[in-house]
Amino acid sequence: MLLNKRKKLNIFILLAAVAAVLSLPVAATATKSIPSDLSIGTWDSANRIYTLNTNVSETIQIDEDNLTLDGAGYTVTGAGSGNGVYLYQRSNVTITNLTVEGFYNGIHLYYNCQYNTLTGNTASNNNTGIFLYDNSNNNTLTGNTTASNDSYGIYLLSSSTNTLTGNSVSNNSSTGIYLLTSSGNTLTGNTVASNPVGIYLHSSSTNLIYNNNFIDNNLQAYVFYGGGNDFNQPPPTGGNYWSDWTSPDVAPEDGFVDLPYVFNGGQDDLPWTEMDGWPQPEPEIVVYPAILSHDFGDVPIGESRTYVAQIMNIGNADLEVSSITLDPPGSADFTITSAPETPFMVAPSDTFVVDIETTFTPTTEGDVYTTLLIESNDEDEPLIGVELGGVGVIVEIPPEQQIQNILDFFDLSVTDGTLVGYGPGNSPEKRLNALRNMIKAAGDLINAECYAQAIEQLESINKKTDGERRPPDFVVGEAIPTLNQMVKALIEDLSS
């Protein structure tokens, strides 16, 4: 009797699968092709994001690779036939935040669609919610809801090495998740509830199915042909939660049912006693260098030193860095000179790091302190502070070097056109040369330690670069204020 029921189940599901395949050419009455059609949304060509701005009652066909369709919460509604969203031989496409209902196939990846991502979508009241067909491999389905579809919530046909994570699959009329001739797929963190069949594998092998919740399905799981499908991993990861198999857990009380969950074609050796009983993925932030402080030391006023902190995520879930700030804010001495715009995500990795560069440029003499604050979704360390400090110092420049700096600045300013001679007739060039000779003469006096005469010479240079009408300046241009300030500073140092 049980054998006859199983045969009937196989025939029923297989006939439904054949019907789904035979229906593939059926199209909706009209199609919106994106990104070219701007009647239903906007196209950001720089970031390659197409964003809906209205509900749609036709098929959306994606005609290019490497783009994102952001549904922006809108709904695509059909009349029972065709596809809600249709991809043919597309790759690196992301579909997100979209509701699709009333089509034969809600979201359909047809033939050789690879490395695409479906995330945060709802596909309900279709024949099949999400359908991957014919060599549609290496795709990621995460956080989608497929409910109340006439046949399948999620259907993979001849499509392998896909990842299904965190999807909700419920109240579909035939099967929650159906894999037909599809191998090497990974299913984790999904909730499959209240379907006639929770998950059905037909002629499918080496699939990994663990840490999922199977709740109140008439038949929780069924495997027909195919081998090497694994429904559990070694502890502490374990297997799945099955609502009809939650005890006993006696010795030891480790959260696993003491007996395996056995079903047609397979078994789960480590079924969990509670929903989501397995260790949950968590990010773990690490900041390098490990000593969360840095002393810039003595830095001359106006000069800069940099410090680079590196962020790494050694956990097993994405790390979201929500803010990177300095406390107290608004300091002119410390600035974050290089960092990604927040918020940003850091994927789990043993090698990938994000650099955060902070620069110390003292504006006053003395000790200065701040704290680099890094805020993230790491529950154990939501806020990490790196103490930063430094000392602004005044560095005395010898007069010999100062006068050489003045001469070098003069020559550079003449070359770049920010300093030119001023006067009637052919006098501008003569005055420019005369001013340079005056600077050189002041240098000779300084080198000879004739400081009183040097001050007199510099005072004469000051009067010819101070912008006053009397006596008239020898030069004009953008460089004059800086040149004049350098001369005054040298006079002050020689006079002290």
C-alpha positions as a printed NumPy array, in Angstrom:
array([[  0.   ,   0.   ,   0.   ],
       [  2.83 ,   2.413,   0.963],
       [  4.673,   1.516,  -2.231],
       [  1.595,   2.379,  -4.302],
       [  1.352,   5.778,  -2.568],
       [  4.977,   6.488,  -3.367],
       [  4.487,   5.535,  -6.993],
       [  1.463,   7.796,  -7.199],
       [  3.459,  10.62 ,  -5.634],
       [  6.281,  10.199,  -8.152],
       [  3.84 ,  10.093, -11.067],
       [  1.985,  13.161,  -9.782],
       [  5.103,  15.258,  -9.33 ],
       [  6.673,  14.063, -12.571],
       [  3.536,  14.945, -14.533],
       [  3.544,  18.378, -12.95 ],
       [  7.202,  18.786, -13.898],
       [  6.521,  17.755, -17.493],
       [  3.667,  20.234, -17.644],
       [  5.97 ,  22.958, -16.376],
       [  8.582,  22.176, -19.034],
       [  6.018,  22.023, -21.821],
       [  4.787,  25.449, -20.778],
       [  8.194,  27.122, -21.176],
       [  7.532,  28.85 , -24.52 ],
       [  4.372,  30.493, -23.203],
       [  4.836,  34.253, -22.938],
       [  2.87 ,  37.076, -21.393],
       [  0.789,  39.316, -23.586],
       [  3.465,  42.009, -23.549],
       [  7.066,  42.432, -22.432],
       [  9.056,  45.277, -20.907],
       [ 12.73 ,  44.9  , -21.817],
       [ 15.225,  46.441, -19.467],
       [ 17.333,  48.437, -19.215],
       [ 16.239,  50.007, -22.516],
       [ 12.548,  50.501, -21.614],
       [ 12.255,  53.474, -19.247],
       [  8.457,  53.488, -19.071],
       [  8.436,  51.498, -15.806],
       [ 11.575,  52.694, -14.06 ],
       [ 14.834,  54.613, -14.05 ],
       [ 18.272,  53.48 , -15.229],
       [ 21.47 ,  54.42 , -13.415],
       [ 24.007,  53.588, -16.102],
       [ 27.03 ,  54.393, -13.934],
       [ 26.069,  51.833, -11.276],
       [ 23.981,  49.688, -13.66 ],
       [ 20.873,  49.718, -11.453],
       [ 17.366,  49.687, -12.946],
       [ 14.806,  50.808, -10.333],
       [ 11.082,  50.343, -10.817],
       [  8.857,  53.351, -10.147],
       [  5.474,  51.729, -10.787],
       [  3.602,  48.443, -10.618],
       [  3.835,  46.381, -13.804],
       [  1.309,  44.116, -15.514],
       [  3.635,  42.627, -18.135],
       [  6.706,  40.403, -18.257],
       [  9.969,  42.102, -17.36 ],
       [ 12.716,  40.697, -19.568],
       [ 16.317,  41.45 , -18.633],
       [ 18.393,  41.881, -21.774],
       [ 21.879,  42.618, -20.414],
       [ 24.376,  41.086, -18.003],
       [ 25.931,  42.746, -14.96 ],
       [ 22.993,  44.788, -13.734],
       [ 20.591,  45.048, -10.809],
       [ 16.802,  45.154, -11.035],
       [ 15.575,  46.885,  -7.886],
       [ 11.836,  46.325,  -7.578],
       [ 11.637,  49.094,  -4.939],
       [  8.688,  47.254,  -3.366],
       [  6.533,  47.284,  -6.502],
       [  4.542,  44.33 ,  -7.85 ],
       [  4.586,  42.602, -11.233],
       [  1.163,  41.03 , -11.852],
       [  0.159,  38.566, -14.572],
       [ -2.975,  36.816, -15.777],
       [ -1.883,  33.22 , -15.241],
       [  0.537,  32.681, -18.123],
       [  4.097,  33.549, -19.104],
       [  6.879,  34.725, -16.836],
       [  6.938,  37.588, -14.381],
       [ 10.678,  38.212, -14.698],
       [ 12.547,  36.406, -17.456],
       [ 16.281,  35.87 , -17.942],
       [ 17.776,  33.995, -20.901],
       [ 21.512,  33.234, -20.876],
       [ 22.131,  36.082, -18.441],
       [ 24.911,  36.333, -15.849],
       [ 25.742,  38.552, -12.888],
       [ 22.213,  39.922, -12.638],
       [ 20.684,  40.782,  -9.249],
       [ 16.916,  40.907,  -8.739],
       [ 15.8  ,  42.337,  -5.418],
       [ 12.864,  43.807,  -3.502],
       [ 10.233,  42.717,  -6.019],
       [  6.846,  40.998,  -5.723],
       [  5.743,  38.743,  -8.607],
       [  2.293,  37.16 ,  -8.747],
       [ -0.217,  35.678, -11.184],
       [  2.205,  34.211, -13.773],
       [  2.977,  30.66 , -14.783],
       [  6.546,  31.2  , -13.593],
       [  7.155,  34.067, -11.206],
       [ 10.906,  34.514, -11.747],
       [ 12.356,  32.347, -14.491],
       [ 16.056,  31.8  , -15.211],
       [ 16.011,  29.94 , -18.526],
       [ 19.014,  28.195, -20.058],
       [ 22.583,  28.853, -19.011],
       [ 21.813,  31.639, -16.557],
       [ 24.795,  31.734, -14.214],
       [ 26.126,  33.726, -11.247],
       [ 22.862,  35.606, -10.744],
       [ 21.392,  36.615,  -7.372],
       [ 17.742,  36.668,  -6.329],
       [ 17.348,  38.311,  -2.928],
       [ 14.468,  39.688,  -0.909],
       [ 11.754,  38.922,  -3.48 ],
       [  8.238,  37.511,  -3.063],
       [  6.805,  35.114,  -5.652],
       [  3.255,  34.027,  -4.812],
       [  0.103,  32.819,  -6.544],
       [  1.979,  31.696,  -9.636],
       [  2.226,  28.151, -10.908],
       [  5.899,  28.086,  -9.895],
       [  7.412,  30.81 ,  -7.74 ],
       [ 11.072,  30.67 ,  -8.811],
       [ 12.203,  28.4  , -11.646],
       [ 15.825,  27.688, -12.647],
       [ 16.03 ,  25.676, -15.869],
       [ 18.627,  23.974, -18.063],
       [ 22.183,  24.613, -16.936],
       [ 21.284,  27.604, -14.788],
       [ 24.165,  27.023, -12.388],
       [ 26.04 ,  28.909,  -9.672],
       [ 23.147,  31.194,  -8.806],
       [ 22.268,  32.453,  -5.307],
       [ 18.732,  32.61 ,  -3.915],
       [ 18.609,  34.286,  -0.525],
       [ 15.865,  35.756,   1.617],
       [ 13.063,  35.177,  -0.893],
       [  9.465,  34.197,  -0.093],
       [  7.598,  31.74 ,  -2.319],
       [  4.072,  31.03 ,  -1.093],
       [  0.7  ,  29.785,  -2.338],
       [  1.928,  28.814,  -5.781],
       [ -0.096,  26.207,  -7.691],
       [  2.806,  23.754,  -8.071],
       [  6.259,  24.586,  -6.708],
       [  7.765,  27.242,  -4.491],
       [ 11.288,  26.832,  -5.887],
       [ 12.016,  24.479,  -8.778],
       [ 15.495,  23.568, -10.073],
       [ 15.548,  21.545, -13.289],
       [ 18.922,  20.432, -14.648],
       [ 20.546,  23.242, -12.676],
       [ 23.451,  22.611, -10.34 ],
       [ 25.831,  24.197,  -7.8  ],
       [ 23.279,  26.812,  -6.776],
       [ 22.977,  28.194,  -3.238],
       [ 19.592,  28.58 ,  -1.517],
       [ 19.813,  30.362,   1.829],
       [ 17.252,  31.925,   4.138],
       [ 14.252,  31.479,   1.861],
       [ 10.679,  30.999,   3.13 ],
       [  8.717,  28.394,   1.153],
       [  5.153,  27.712,   2.297],
       [  1.634,  26.697,   1.324],
       [  2.486,  25.682,  -2.224],
       [  0.07 ,  23.208,  -3.744],
       [  2.558,  20.501,  -4.786],
       [  6.113,  20.813,  -3.49 ],
       [  8.021,  23.45 ,  -1.544],
       [ 11.461,  22.874,  -3.098],
       [ 11.849,  20.513,  -6.056],
       [ 15.174,  19.416,  -7.527],
       [ 14.984,  17.415, -10.755],
       [ 18.28 ,  16.214, -12.305],
       [ 20.007,  18.958, -10.317],
       [ 23.139,  18.183,  -8.34 ],
       [ 25.728,  19.848,  -6.134],
       [ 23.33 ,  22.461,  -4.757],
       [ 23.563,  23.785,  -1.189],
       [ 20.432,  24.549,   0.855],
       [ 20.82 ,  26.108,   4.32 ],
       [ 18.732,  28.308,   6.577],
       [ 15.515,  27.864,   4.596],
       [ 12.078,  27.425,   6.186],
       [  9.805,  25.031,   4.28 ],
       [  6.306,  24.828,   5.789],
       [  2.811,  23.566,   5.093],
       [  3.384,  22.072,   1.651],
       [  2.163,  18.635,   0.517],
       [  5.843,  17.762,   0.002],
       [  8.524,  19.817,   1.735],
       [ 11.529,  18.948,  -0.438],
       [ 11.665,  16.451,  -3.283],
       [ 14.846,  15.287,  -5.001],
       [ 14.416,  13.365,  -8.246],
       [ 17.494,  11.98 , -10.023],
       [ 19.599,  14.544,  -8.168],
       [ 22.887,  13.836,  -6.4  ],
       [ 25.479,  15.289,  -4.02 ],
       [ 23.251,  18.065,  -2.747],
       [ 23.952,  19.518,   0.718],
       [ 20.763,  20.127,   2.718],
       [ 21.281,  21.101,   6.348],
       [ 20.231,  23.688,   8.953],
       [ 16.799,  24.117,   7.373],
       [ 13.4  ,  24.104,   9.103],
       [ 10.851,  21.596,   7.733],
       [  7.528,  22.347,   9.404],
       [  4.169,  20.626,   9.039],
       [  4.63 ,  19.415,   5.478],
       [  2.475,  16.368,   4.729],
       [  5.611,  14.62 ,   3.507],
       [  8.685,  16.409,   4.827],
       [ 11.294,  15.021,   2.4  ],
       [ 11.462,  12.5  ,  -0.439],
       [ 14.405,  11.33 ,  -2.544],
       [ 13.844,   9.307,  -5.721],
       [ 16.998,   8.107,  -7.467],
       [ 20.293,   9.956,  -7.103],
       [ 22.889,   9.429,  -4.4  ],
       [ 25.304,  11.229,  -2.161],
       [ 22.777,  13.773,  -0.931],
       [ 23.787,  14.857,   2.561],
       [ 21.17 ,  16.068,   5.042],
       [ 23.556,  16.801,   7.884],
       [ 27.079,  17.945,   8.689],
       [ 29.3  ,  16.961,  11.623],
       [ 28.577,  18.635,  14.989],
       [ 28.107,  21.385,  15.912],
       [ 26.495,  22.166,  12.539],
       [ 24.258,  19.118,  12.504],
       [ 21.262,  18.564,  10.28 ],
       [ 17.78 ,  20.035,   9.93 ],
       [ 14.762,  20.659,  12.137],
       [ 11.829,  18.359,  11.377],
       [  8.606,  19.336,  13.141],
       [  7.506,  15.689,  13.396],
       [ 10.801,  14.473,  14.906],
       [ 11.844,  16.484,  17.973],
       [ 12.663,  13.896,  20.648],
       [ 14.232,  12.142,  22.463],
       [ 17.333,  14.102,  23.428],
       [ 18.547,  12.246,  26.498],
       [ 22.244,  11.518,  26.624],
       [ 23.902,  13.802,  26.067],
       [ 21.465,  16.733,  25.858],
       [ 23.186,  18.309,  22.901],
       [ 20.2  ,  19.678,  20.968],
       [ 20.135,  16.713,  18.583],
       [ 17.407,  14.088,  18.511],
       [ 19.043,  10.83 ,  19.584],
       [ 17.654,   8.901,  16.599],
       [ 18.098,   9.779,  12.91 ],
       [ 15.195,  11.111,  10.868],
       [ 14.594,   8.57 ,   8.119],
       [ 12.586,   9.21 ,   4.961],
       [ 12.323,   7.674,   1.516],
       [ 15.766,   7.743,  -0.115],
       [ 17.671,   9.4  ,   2.704],
       [ 18.078,  10.297,   6.336],
       [ 19.24 ,  13.073,   8.632],
       [ 21.614,  11.635,  11.246],
       [ 21.652,  14.756,  13.427],
       [ 18.151,  16.27 ,  13.428],
       [ 17.696,  19.269,  15.7  ],
       [ 15.14 ,  19.318,  18.5  ],
       [ 14.279,  22.998,  17.992],
       [ 13.799,  25.385,  15.101],
       [ 16.999,  27.219,  14.235],
       [ 18.754,  25.215,  16.927],
       [ 22.089,  25.254,  15.102],
       [ 24.809,  27.871,  15.677],
       [ 23.761,  31.012,  13.866],
       [ 26.191,  32.695,  11.473],
       [ 27.795,  35.734,  13.069],
       [ 30.305,  38.327,  11.937],
       [ 33.456,  38.819,  13.966],
       [ 35.402,  42.031,  13.566],
       [ 39.149,  42.201,  14.046],
       [ 41.092,  45.458,  13.868],
       [ 44.817,  45.462,  13.161],
       [ 47.28 ,  46.379,  14.56 ],
       [ 46.011,  44.429,  17.557],
       [ 47.159,  47.148,  19.982],
       [ 44.244,  49.581,  19.711],
       [ 46.318,  52.723,  20.119],
       [ 48.878,  54.686,  18.151],
       [ 51.299,  57.452,  19.078],
       [ 52.247,  59.684,  16.161],
       [ 55.093,  61.098,  18.253],
       [ 56.526,  64.578,  17.674],
       [ 55.285,  66.095,  14.418],
       [ 56.292,  69.595,  13.262],
       [ 53.34 ,  71.966,  13.037],
       [ 51.954,  71.898,   9.487],
       [ 53.509,  68.545,   8.616],
       [ 51.54 ,  65.27 ,   8.483],
       [ 51.864,  61.676,   9.61 ],
       [ 49.461,  58.819,   8.786],
       [ 48.217,  55.712,  10.576],
       [ 46.38 ,  52.833,   8.888],
       [ 43.98 ,  50.583,  10.787],
       [ 42.787,  47.439,   9.018],
       [ 39.357,  45.826,   9.434],
       [ 38.907,  42.095,   8.886],
       [ 35.878,  39.828,   9.304],
       [ 36.901,  36.391,  10.591],
       [ 33.31 ,  35.315,  11.324],
       [ 30.901,  33.382,   9.121],
       [ 28.391,  36.134,   8.249],
       [ 28.692,  39.522,   6.565],
       [ 30.024,  42.333,   8.753],
       [ 28.279,  45.677,   8.303],
       [ 30.393,  48.67 ,   9.3  ],
       [ 27.831,  51.398,   9.967],
       [ 30.1  ,  54.324,  10.883],
       [ 33.729,  55.382,  11.188],
       [ 34.197,  58.612,  13.149],
       [ 36.631,  60.562,  15.298],
       [ 35.777,  61.508,  18.876],
       [ 35.82 ,  64.368,  19.604],
       [ 34.642,  65.377,  16.123],
       [ 35.693,  68.511,  14.277],
       [ 39.356,  68.486,  15.264],
       [ 41.594,  70.26 ,  12.783],
       [ 44.537,  68.093,  13.834],
       [ 43.097,  64.643,  12.954],
       [ 41.232,  63.64 ,   9.785],
       [ 40.082,  60.332,   8.287],
       [ 41.784,  60.646,   4.911],
       [ 40.895,  57.288,   3.366],
       [ 37.997,  54.928,   4.125],
       [ 35.01 ,  53.403,   2.308],
       [ 31.747,  55.318,   2.525],
       [ 29.618,  53.947,   5.344],
       [ 27.698,  51.763,   5.662],
       [ 29.672,  49.064,   3.876],
       [ 29.867,  45.277,   4.067],
       [ 32.906,  43.095,   4.742],
       [ 32.47 ,  39.478,   3.671],
       [ 33.944,  36.688,   5.824],
       [ 37.562,  36.122,   4.825],
       [ 40.917,  35.134,   6.279],
       [ 42.78 ,  37.459,   3.939],
       [ 40.581,  40.412,   2.85 ],
       [ 41.111,  43.647,   4.798],
       [ 39.678,  47.172,   4.608],
       [ 42.131,  50.017,   5.205],
       [ 41.164,  53.044,   7.325],
       [ 43.736,  55.848,   7.085],
       [ 43.869,  58.64 ,   9.672],
       [ 46.189,  61.639,   9.275],
       [ 47.662,  63.789,  12.064],
       [ 48.544,  67.353,  11.03 ],
       [ 49.145,  69.446,  14.176],
       [ 48.017,  73.048,  14.059],
       [ 49.231,  74.036,  17.538],
       [ 52.089,  73.195,  19.842],
       [ 51.511,  70.478,  22.451],
       [ 49.767,  67.157,  23.041],
       [ 46.632,  66.294,  21.029],
       [ 44.389,  63.22 ,  21.363],
       [ 41.408,  61.639,  19.622],
       [ 39.674,  58.243,  19.298],
       [ 38.948,  56.466,  16.033],
       [ 35.532,  54.809,  16.518],
       [ 34.457,  51.848,  14.357],
       [ 30.808,  50.791,  14.739],
       [ 29.531,  47.506,  13.296],
       [ 26.967,  44.72 ,  13.691],
       [ 29.356,  42.503,  15.658],
       [ 27.206,  41.794,  18.719],
       [ 30.227,  41.101,  20.938],
       [ 32.121,  44.234,  19.9  ],
       [ 29.659,  46.707,  18.362],
       [ 31.986,  49.657,  18.969],
       [ 35.781,  49.515,  18.79 ],
       [ 37.9  ,  52.517,  19.715],
       [ 41.488,  53.147,  18.639],
       [ 43.223,  55.767,  20.819],
       [ 45.317,  58.191,  18.771],
       [ 47.702,  60.835,  20.029],
       [ 50.565,  63.04 ,  18.951],
       [ 52.581,  66.125,  19.835],
       [ 52.727,  69.25 ,  17.72 ],
       [ 56.206,  70.766,  17.864],
       [ 57.758,  73.942,  16.556],
       [ 60.893,  73.281,  14.528],
       [ 63.299,  76.196,  14.207],
       [ 64.606,  76.588,  10.678],
       [ 68.096,  78.151,  10.47 ],
       [ 68.21 ,  81.582,   8.758],
       [ 70.457,  80.139,   6.048],
       [ 67.76 ,  77.636,   5.149],
       [ 64.973,  80.226,   5.375],
       [ 66.616,  82.597,   2.903],
       [ 67.29 ,  79.686,   0.542],
       [ 63.617,  78.704,   0.828],
       [ 62.637,  82.289,  -0.046],
       [ 64.878,  82.263,  -3.102],
       [ 63.579,  78.855,  -4.237],
       [ 59.976,  80.012,  -3.786],
       [ 60.716,  83.187,  -5.751],
       [ 62.17 ,  81.233,  -8.694],
       [ 59.331,  78.678,  -8.69 ],
       [ 56.681,  81.422,  -8.604],
       [ 58.318,  83.244, -11.521],
       [ 58.396,  80.002, -13.504],
       [ 54.712,  79.142, -12.901],
       [ 53.563,  82.732, -13.556],
       [ 52.293,  83.511, -10.036],
       [ 54.959,  86.222,  -9.61 ],
       [ 55.696,  88.8  , -12.333],
       [ 57.53 ,  92.115, -12.487],
       [ 55.539,  95.322, -12.149],
       [ 56.17 ,  98.812, -13.534],
       [ 56.013, 101.   , -16.657],
       [ 57.821, 100.328, -19.917],
       [ 60.598,  97.764, -19.726],
       [ 60.968,  98.195, -15.975],
       [ 58.95 ,  95.044, -14.916],
       [ 61.712,  92.645, -15.944],
       [ 64.392,  94.887, -14.425],
       [ 62.478,  95.132, -11.143],
       [ 61.952,  91.375, -11.066],
       [ 65.698,  90.786, -11.509],
       [ 66.498,  93.491,  -8.986],
       [ 64.273,  91.895,  -6.35 ],
       [ 65.922,  88.529,  -6.889],
       [ 69.356,  90.122,  -6.519],
       [ 68.21 ,  91.722,  -3.254],
       [ 67.135,  88.311,  -1.903],
       [ 70.479,  86.799,  -2.951],
       [ 72.366,  89.676,  -1.329],
       [ 70.425,  89.135,   1.922],
       [ 71.5  ,  85.495,   1.76 ],
       [ 75.134,  86.444,   1.364],
       [ 74.884,  88.731,   4.43 ],
       [ 73.274,  85.975,   6.491],
       [ 75.938,  83.458,   5.485],
       [ 78.551,  86.029,   6.536],
       [ 76.679,  86.433,   9.868],
       [ 76.117,  90.13 ,   9.133],
       [ 72.625,  89.952,  10.575],
       [ 72.006,  93.692,  11.084],
       [ 72.74 ,  94.441,   7.424],
       [ 70.715,  91.415,   6.389],
       [ 67.706,  92.718,   8.328],
       [ 68.012,  96.072,   6.536],
       [ 68.085,  94.307,   3.172],
       [ 65.084,  92.171,   4.118],
       [ 63.143,  95.238,   5.293],
       [ 63.711,  96.747,   1.834],
       [ 62.456,  93.51 ,   0.217],
       [ 59.42 ,  93.593,   2.532],
       [ 58.486,  97.11 ,   1.393],
       [ 58.651,  96.05 ,  -2.243],
       [ 56.32 ,  93.058,  -1.683],
       [ 53.849,  94.323,   0.964],
       [ 51.074,  95.524,  -1.356],
       [ 51.309,  99.13 ,  -0.132],
       [ 51.184, 101.977,  -2.673],
       [ 54.278, 103.689,  -1.248],
       [ 56.864, 102.661,  -2.07 ],
       [ 55.442, 100.753,  -5.048],
       [ 55.916,  96.958,  -5.203],
       [ 58.377,  95.494,  -7.676],
       [ 56.189,  92.445,  -8.345],
       [ 52.55 ,  91.39 ,  -8.527],
       [ 50.79 ,  88.015,  -8.524],
       [ 49.205,  85.294,  -6.396],
       [ 52.528,  84.368,  -4.754],
       [ 53.133,  87.808,  -3.19 ],
       [ 51.345,  87.205,   0.172],
       [ 53.305,  84.001,   0.805],
       [ 56.596,  85.558,  -0.276],
       [ 56.033,  88.574,   1.948],
       [ 55.086,  86.377,   4.941],
       [ 58.289,  84.328,   4.511],
       [ 60.368,  87.534,   4.478],
       [ 58.65 ,  88.883,   7.61 ],
       [ 59.173,  85.582,   9.446],
       [ 62.899,  85.674,   8.69 ],
       [ 63.153,  89.288,   9.861],
       [ 61.445,  88.303,  13.115],
       [ 63.788,  85.368,  13.671],
       [ 66.902,  87.452,  12.968],
       [ 65.662,  90.202,  15.291],
       [ 65.027,  87.889,  18.271]])
